[in-house]
Amino acid sequence: MLYDDGIYYKWTARADHDNPYYRHGSDATLLNRTEGYEVLYFINHIGAKYWNPPTLGVYQKIERMIRYYVPSNIRSHKGVEDWIITNWQAV
């Protein structure tokens, strides 16, 4: 991941409801943008869903968009996904 510098992403589950082996989320589930395992799964899911085959550049652009461009008020998986797809060419 581009921003896996040991500072931005957390890779351990500290709360009981956090799952470091996160694999699925409903469209309404909120994406925690600082949980590395959630963001990694989300990036892989979106990349494979819309690009065949996804490239490293695609994955990195998705990560960059999540970190810098997706508005902070858009928090659901579906909302973030829709924003990325809608704004792919603009960013």
N, C-alpha and C positions, 0 to 999 in steps of 0.2 A: 504494500500500500504506500502511496506517496507520502502520507503524513504519519507514518508509523515511526516516530522519532522517540517514542517512550514517554512523551509528554501529553500529546493530544488525545490519543485513544487509551481507554482503560481496557485491559484484557482479563480482568478478574471479576467474578461476580461477588459483590459484597452484600447485597440485600438478598433475603431469602427468596424473593420472587424473581430475581435475576437468574438467567440460565446461560452459562458460558458456552453451552452446546446448542444455542439458539438455531433453530432450523426453519421454523415457519412462523408466519405472522399473518393475521387477518388484514384485510384492507384498512380496517379502522384502527388497527394497532398503531400506537405512536412509535416512530423511529427515534431511538436515542442516538443522536449523532456523535456521541463520544464513546459509546460502547463498541469497541473494535469488532467483536464477533457479530454484532447486529449489522453494522455497516458493511462488513465484508460479505455476509450472506446476502444482504440487500443488493449490493453491487453485482454480485455473481448472478443473482436472480434476474435483475433488470437486463444485464448484458446478454444473457442467454435467451431471454424472452424476445428481445427486439433486434438483435444482430446475430447473423448466422454465417460464419462463426464470429464471436466477439474477439476483438484484438486487445492487446495490452493497452493501446491508446484509448479504446472505448472505455475500458474499466477505469483508467486514470481520469478520463474526462468526467465520468459519472461521479467519481470520488471528489474531484475538484468542484463540480457543480453542487454537490451536497454540502461541502464545507463552506464555499464562498458565495454561492449564488441563490440557492433555494431560499426563499424568504423564511424567516424564523417562525412566522405564524402558520406555516404549512408544516404539519407534524405527522400526519397519518401516512402510512406506507403508500396508500393509493394516491394521496395528495402529492407526495414527493415524486412518486413515479410519473404521475400525469404532468407535473411541472417540468420535469426533466425532458420528457418526450416532446412536450409543446415548445420548449425553449432550446432544444438541442442545437438548432442551426444558429440561434442568436448569441450563444455563449461560446 
